[in-house]
Structure formats: structure tokens, C-alpha cells
Amino acid sequence: MARRPTITDIAAAAGVSVATVSKAVNGRYGVAPETVDKVMRVVAQMGYESSLVASRMRGVRTGVVGVLVAEFEPFSAEVLKGVGAAAESLELDVLAYSTPRRVHGAGWENTSLARLAGSLIDGAIIVTPTVEAIVADIPVVAIDPHVGPGDGVPTVEADSFGGAVSAVKYLIELGHRRIGFVAGRPDLRSSRARDAGYRRALADAGIPYNPEVVRVGFYEQDAARTAALSLLDSPRRPTAVFAANDLSAIGIIEVAREIGLEVPRDLSVIGFDDVLEASRMSPPLTTVRQPMRRLGAAAMSLLTTFMNGEEPPERHVRLATQLIPRATTAPPR
């Protein structure tokens, strides 16, 4: 079977640059009409007319929105459900796209967008990006955005600071004073906000910040397990731990059990997200609920506003969080 022609093939056949082909097929300024005609003739001759690419090249929307995730873990899965429900009501299709873990790294989103934008999708939602500078010719919205200067890409996020304050305040109200923290990815705004909320709650209660009981788990269960072992296998271990997400909290509880600690008798643990596993584990996890499906729906609403050529009332949306007390927290012994 012959391979499908690429934009490089079109450029070579038409005797123009790749940039010129991109401008021509997307109807952008700066290409002479006769050059546009020549490029589009080559496009038709090389077999694009039967694909979604052809629809885009004729200036017709594909009706597809891309959702880019590093991996399909519980948080992104719930966000996708929210995106999907909103897309269905708008009669749009959703293309969920992930890259192999071996190619992950800062900027993988831009590489993925280069493959998809202008051909398969009309706009994209990126979940927990690795970079602030998103490069794309289509509208893009970020959920749980990267830290970066200025307004940057439009964003949707939960109130991580307020949620962290409520989590740590709850532990303090239970009587805990030596409260550990397993942080998330340092490059994400959510992680920095949860760190700031942890510190604020301690300060408000007159408890000094103690770096000895703080570790970084990067929002990953395996990394959180390593952090937990370092944190708990100590004679001066904390009596409670606030984890930056539920996967980390679950990893901490697993490690606690492995070293002979009972949750919550010997150690209270509280997470953040309220993924499905949080309520189903034993004991059920105390956590801070962020409205993951609403995050997806809000991102979809923001994205379609841009896709329609309109400016939304607010480019950066923040949704409230809620403390959900369950059975992994109790007063210290």
C-alpha cells in the first residue's frame, strides 16, 4: 500500500517551501493566488481529497477536537469524560491522543500538535502540559497549566491553593502538628499552589514549616512511594501526610502498611483529586475533590469559543474544590 503523501511531498511537487504549502492550504495571508492554485492542484493530484486532511485544506472544519495527555491515568481519564460529554452536546468528535512514555519530555505537546493541527483537529485541549509556550496554528486550552509568564495559553484549573489550605487545616483541627507533605510536579501551577496552601495553613496555626517532612512525588505513584519510604521510615516521622494527588496518597498508604503502620491509627493520609479509586479503596481515602469532569467541560466551552472566532469573558477559569472527609484521617494517638 502506498504511503499517504506528506506536506513535504506536496512542497517538493509544487516547487515551493513547506511554509508556503502550510499557508496556502490553511488560507493564510502572504501567498499569491496563483501559488495557492498550484499547491491545491498538487494536493488534489496526490490523493488528499478522500481524507480528513482534504476537508481542512479546503477551509472546512473537521469537527474534531484533540485532547492531548501524557498518559491515560485516573485524573486525565475523568477530564476526558467531561470533555466528551460537552463535545457530544456540541456535536463534535474527540480525538484522545497520547505519546509513548519513552518520548515524553518538555515540549512533547508541541511535537504532537505539529502532527495533528491543521489536518485532523480544529482545536486542542492539553492536560498538564510540560511547557508554557504552546506553538500551534489552532486554538489551544490547557488544563492544570504549566508555570509561565504572562497570560500565555488560555487555562482551566481547580483552586489548588484553597484546597490545600482546607486539607491541612482539617488535619490540624484533628490535632496533628507534625504534618508531612508529598508535593507534585514543581513545574505545574497546581503543585506550587498546593505547596503554598500547605505552608499557609501551617502558618495560620502557628506551626513552623519543617522541610524535614516534605518530599516531592511528582504526582506519580511510584515516585510517591519512594518519597513515603524516606518520610515514614524515621523515628521522627509525621503523624499525618498531605499528598498533592490521590495516586500519591494511595502510594503512601501502601508503603505505610508495608512497614507496619496502620492508617489512620498510626498515620493519617489525605489526598487531592477524588479519583474513582479514592472512594473504593479500604479504608476510603480522605481527599480534596476537584471537579475533574467540570474541568473538561469548562475547557471544551472555552475552546469552542475560540474556535468560533470569539473572545470569552475570561481566558483563565478557576473552579472551586471541596474537602471530602473519609476514613484515612483521625486524631493522632
C-alpha atoms as one frame of an Amber mdcrd trajectory, in Angstrom:
protein
   0.000   0.000   0.000   1.427   3.392  -0.980   2.067   5.754   1.907  -0.033
   8.892   2.251   1.754  11.984   0.897   3.160  14.416   3.436   3.312  18.206
   3.376   6.975  17.841   2.366   5.928  15.771  -0.660   3.418  18.447  -1.657
   6.026  21.192  -1.305   8.521  19.283  -3.462   5.967  18.538  -6.176   4.719
  22.129  -6.247   8.229  23.594  -6.169   7.550  25.704  -3.059   8.548  25.652
   0.617   6.751  23.715   3.340   5.820  27.053   4.933   4.183  28.170   1.696
   2.170  24.951   1.498   1.007  25.426   5.091  -0.102  28.990   4.405  -1.805
  28.027   1.151  -3.826  25.110   2.467  -4.861  26.992   5.609  -5.879  30.149
   3.760  -3.327  32.394   5.430  -2.053  35.741   4.218   1.160  36.048   2.186
   0.775  33.597  -0.698  -0.009  34.705  -4.245  -3.342  33.398  -5.630  -1.614
  31.560  -8.481   0.658  29.806  -5.976  -2.356  28.772  -3.890  -3.979  27.347
  -7.014  -0.829  25.402  -7.890  -0.496  23.977  -4.383  -4.133  22.922  -4.244
  -3.859  21.211  -7.628  -0.940  19.182  -6.298  -2.919  18.402  -3.138  -5.769
  17.012  -5.238  -3.416  15.090  -7.547  -1.573  13.422  -4.681  -4.669  11.880
  -3.150  -5.658  14.084  -0.264  -9.236  14.510  -1.461 -10.544  11.432   0.315
  -9.152  12.243   3.778  -9.924  14.486   6.717  -6.853  16.452   5.645  -8.608
  17.477   2.466 -11.517  18.907   4.422  -9.167  21.053   6.411  -7.252  22.146
   3.295 -10.470  23.336   1.677 -11.072  25.508   4.740 -13.826  23.236   6.090
 -13.746  22.225   9.742 -13.104  18.613  10.609 -15.463  18.801  13.591 -12.805
  17.084  15.732 -11.213  18.370  18.940  -7.977  16.823  20.172  -7.221  16.098
  23.828  -3.504  15.599  24.458  -2.398  13.757  27.588   0.960  12.381  28.673
  -0.768   9.174  29.771  -4.252   7.880  30.484  -4.166   7.935  34.296  -7.218
   8.494  36.576  -7.127  12.309  36.505  -6.891  12.619  32.712  -9.495   9.865
  32.272 -12.035  11.824  34.322 -11.190  15.045  32.477 -11.746  13.216  29.186
 -15.226  12.174  30.312 -16.079  15.830  30.892 -14.675  16.832  27.509 -16.561
  14.021  25.817 -19.910  14.906  27.369 -19.528  18.558  26.380 -18.388  17.643
  22.870 -21.402  15.383  22.369 -23.776  18.233  23.190 -21.924  20.379  20.634
 -21.961  17.583  18.027 -18.163  17.469  17.931 -15.900  14.421  17.906 -12.994
  13.970  20.334  -9.607  12.527  19.459  -7.733  11.477  22.623  -4.015  11.451
  21.888  -1.060  10.261  23.947   2.587   9.607  23.144   4.731   6.684  24.277
   6.383   7.312  27.656   9.832   6.985  26.036   9.282  10.206  24.063   7.883
  12.216  26.981   9.783  15.297  27.991   9.453  19.040  27.927   7.707  20.091
  24.741   6.160  16.785  23.661   2.859  18.632  23.256   4.248  20.862  20.512
   5.537  17.844  18.621   2.118  16.209  18.894   0.310  19.393  17.851   2.538
  19.640  14.781   1.259  16.207  13.736  -2.404  16.934  14.370  -3.054  20.667
  13.965  -4.369  21.836  10.629  -5.106  18.322   9.449  -7.086  16.207  11.895
  -8.299  18.625  14.566  -9.829  22.111  14.781  -8.597  22.801  18.311  -6.836
  21.101  21.206  -7.066  20.678  24.959  -3.765  19.830  26.650  -3.884  18.204
  30.086  -0.995  19.074  32.472   1.398  20.425  29.824   5.169  20.348  30.244
   5.715  23.779  28.696   4.043  27.184  28.947   4.832  28.219  25.368   2.410
  26.220  23.217   3.113  26.554  19.488   0.085  25.888  17.276  -1.958  27.364
  14.429  -5.189  26.251  16.076  -6.906  27.302  19.328  -5.455  25.553  22.389
  -6.603  25.432  26.022  -4.545  23.970  28.886  -5.971  22.129  31.898  -3.774
  22.234  35.028  -1.330  24.621  33.345   2.417  24.877  33.457   4.033  27.747
  35.324   4.894  30.574  32.935   4.988  34.337  32.462   2.114  36.462  31.238
  -1.300  35.302  30.122   0.065  32.615  27.802  -2.338  29.911  26.649  -5.948
  30.058  27.982  -6.331  27.814  31.027  -8.772  25.908  33.206  -7.768  24.749
  36.676  -9.064  23.976  40.158  -8.446  26.086  43.251  -5.373  24.169  44.351
  -4.330  26.733  46.943  -7.708  26.794  48.689  -7.995  23.023  48.529  -4.587
  22.544  50.124  -5.412  25.026  52.890  -8.626  23.134  53.687  -6.809  19.760
  53.729  -4.052  20.819  56.101  -6.421  22.850  58.265  -8.567  19.722  58.664
  -5.548  17.719  59.837  -4.660  20.486  62.293  -8.226  20.509  63.629  -7.897
  16.764  64.250  -4.917  17.543  66.469  -1.941  16.892  64.158   1.091  19.146
  64.413   3.815  17.200  62.586   2.238  17.108  59.132   4.211  15.848  56.151
   3.715  16.861  52.536   4.414  14.922  49.336   4.392  17.539  46.581   3.576
  17.226  42.894   5.365  18.323  39.732   7.290  21.516  40.547   6.746  22.920
  37.033   2.944  22.953  37.343   0.963  25.832  38.800  -1.242  23.396  40.727
   1.724  21.886  42.516   3.132  25.246  43.553  -0.304  26.378  44.715  -0.743
  23.235  46.851   2.681  23.788  48.366   1.723  27.401  49.149  -1.584  26.251
  50.660   0.208  23.715  52.847   2.524  26.430  54.149  -0.298  28.917  54.668
  -2.363  26.503  56.760   0.644  25.729  58.938   1.456  29.436  59.361  -2.140
  30.296  60.232  -1.986  27.694  63.017   1.389  28.905  64.276   3.166  25.698
  63.187   6.661  26.287  61.736   7.341  24.962  58.234   9.665  21.950  58.509
  11.459  20.844  55.301  12.370  17.548  57.003   8.812  16.302  56.477   8.468
  17.465  52.858   9.212  15.334  49.801   8.463  15.539  46.054   6.332  12.818
  44.446   5.824  14.435  41.008   2.131  13.351  41.014   3.347   9.783  40.279
   2.547   6.788  42.451   5.988   5.152  42.199   7.811   8.410  42.986   5.425
   9.000  45.887   6.196   5.526  47.248   9.895   6.352  47.258   9.179   9.664
  48.966   6.933   7.969  51.518   9.542   5.365  52.441  12.048   8.132  53.107
   9.480  10.092  55.085   7.943   7.309  57.180  10.939   5.113  57.902  12.185
   7.544  60.508  11.895   7.821  64.289  10.563  11.365  63.822   8.033  10.522
  61.145   4.955  12.751  60.729   1.635  11.746  62.270  -0.189  12.840  59.107
   0.679  13.386  55.447  -0.967  15.598  52.850  -0.354  14.242  49.345  -0.601
  16.506  46.295  -2.800  13.980  44.469  -4.696  10.787  45.175  -2.264   8.490
  43.331   0.472   9.733  45.655  -1.771   9.279  48.692  -2.511   5.691  47.661
   1.216   5.034  47.267   1.874   6.472  50.727  -0.778   4.226  52.295   0.726
   1.169  50.578   4.171   1.991  51.967   2.751   2.645  55.446   1.204  -0.806
  55.512   4.391  -2.434  54.232   6.418  -1.008  57.123   3.792  -1.923  59.724
   1.843   1.321  60.133  -1.937   1.264  60.270  -3.947   4.008  58.564  -5.416
   6.032  60.204  -4.443   4.727  63.664  -0.705   5.340  63.194  -0.790   7.715
  60.231  -3.461   9.957  58.732  -3.332  10.489  54.974  -5.229  12.968  52.829
  -5.062  13.292  49.044  -6.212  15.638  46.307  -8.443  14.955  43.247 -11.073
  12.437  44.410 -10.448   9.955  41.620 -12.749   6.934  41.478 -10.268   4.729
  43.361 -10.291   7.115  46.338 -13.786   6.154  47.472 -13.370   2.464  46.649
 -10.131   1.682  48.476 -10.042   0.331  52.021 -10.215   2.441  54.037 -11.769
   5.074  51.744  -9.427   8.000  51.182  -9.992  11.418  52.710  -9.275  13.862
  49.910  -9.904  17.234  48.317 -12.298  16.925  45.407 -11.503  18.894  42.312
 -14.314  18.792  39.723 -12.391  16.888  37.052 -15.294  16.394  34.642 -16.266
  20.037  35.033 -12.667  20.973  34.245 -13.010  19.086  30.968 -16.383  20.628
  30.179 -15.151  24.135  31.005 -12.096  23.656  28.794 -14.346  22.488  25.966
 -16.556  25.556  26.343 -13.539  27.871  26.348 -12.003  26.139  23.336 -15.144
  26.252  21.199 -15.476  29.976  21.908 -12.035  30.491  20.385 -12.794  28.082
  17.533 -15.817  30.240  16.673 -13.591  33.294  16.428 -14.941  34.867  19.618
 -13.245  36.139  22.779 -14.529  34.631  26.065 -15.320  36.790  29.100 -12.433
  35.134  30.958  -9.335  33.438  29.476  -8.359  31.793  32.753 -11.031  29.770
  34.568 -10.670  28.522  38.149 -13.151  26.100  39.732 -13.766  25.548  43.440
 -12.601  22.464  45.349 -14.247  20.605  48.250 -12.856  18.702  51.230 -14.218
  15.124  51.374 -13.562  13.572  54.816 -13.457   9.763  54.771 -11.681   7.061
  56.756  -7.912   7.638  56.292  -7.787  10.525  58.761  -8.206  10.525  62.531
  -6.817  12.328  65.601  -3.197  11.385  66.404  -2.618   8.660  69.022
